[in-house]
Amino acid sequence: MTTTAATSREPIVLAIVEALSGVLGRPLADVTEETRLFEDLNLDSTSVLGLLMALEDSLGMEVDPEALEQHHLESVGALTDFVVEHSTQR
């Protein structure tokens, strides 16, 4: 991964962690790209919807629900990859 790619991912990872913190109602200081959304953070379908809406608001983008698959929600890094590849600007 190049420095530019790493730099462009960082704000997205931070936005995801901030959105997760808001959805879950607790600080998440130790979340990394390897953190698993369901196993480690106990997300459920309702919190996933809240997470996606929060990301749309904070990143100024729209998530195409047709493109979102289960493997995109395995970890913070997988969701970051999805956002980088599939988001469309409003």
C-alpha positions in Angstrom: 0.0 0.0 0.0 1.4 3.4 -0.9 1.5 6.3 1.4 -1.2 8.1 -0.6 -3.5 5.0 -0.3 -2.9 4.8 3.5 -3.5 8.5 3.9 -6.8 8.4 2.0 -8.0 5.4 4.1 -7.3 7.1 7.4 -10.2 9.6 7.4 -12.6 6.8 6.4 -11.4 4.5 9.2 -11.7 7.4 11.6 -15.3 8.2 10.3 -16.2 4.5 10.7 -14.9 4.4 14.3 -16.7 7.6 15.1 -19.9 6.3 13.6 -19.6 3.0 15.4 -19.1 4.9 18.7 -22.2 6.9 18.1 -24.3 3.9 17.1 -23.1 1.8 20.0 -23.2 4.6 22.5 -19.7 4.1 23.9 -16.1 5.2 23.2 -14.1 2.9 21.0 -10.5 3.8 21.6 -9.0 0.5 20.7 -10.7 -0.2 17.4 -8.4 -1.0 14.4 -9.0 -2.1 10.8 -8.8 -5.7 12.1 -11.7 -5.2 14.6 -14.6 -7.5 13.6 -18.0 -5.7 13.6 -20.2 -8.5 14.7 -17.9 -10.7 16.8 -15.9 -7.9 18.6 -18.4 -5.1 18.7 -21.6 -7.1 18.8 -23.3 -5.2 16.0 -26.7 -6.4 14.8 -28.8 -5.5 11.8 -30.3 -2.4 13.4 -26.9 -1.0 14.4 -25.6 -1.8 10.9 -28.4 0.4 9.4 -27.5 3.2 11.9 -23.8 2.8 11.0 -24.5 3.2 7.3 -26.7 6.2 7.8 -24.1 7.9 10.0 -21.4 7.2 7.4 -23.5 8.7 4.7 -23.9 11.8 6.8 -20.4 12.2 8.0 -18.7 11.3 4.7 -21.2 13.1 2.4 -21.8 9.9 0.3 -24.4 7.4 -0.5 -24.1 3.7 0.1 -25.6 1.5 -2.7 -27.4 -1.3 -0.7 -27.3 -3.5 -3.8 -23.5 -3.6 -3.7 -23.2 -4.2 0.1 -22.5 -7.9 0.9 -21.9 -9.7 4.2 -18.1 -9.9 3.7 -18.0 -6.1 3.6 -19.2 -6.0 7.2 -16.7 -8.5 8.6 -14.3 -5.9 9.9 -13.6 -2.1 10.0 -11.0 -2.7 7.3 -13.5 -4.6 5.0 -16.0 -1.8 5.5 -13.3 0.8 4.7 -12.5 -1.1 1.5 -16.2 -1.1 0.6 -16.6 2.7 1.2 -13.4 3.4 -0.8 -14.6 1.3 -3.8 -18.4 1.7 -3.8 -19.3 5.1 -2.4 -20.9 7.7 -4.7 -20.7 11.3 -3.9 -24.0 13.1 -3.4 
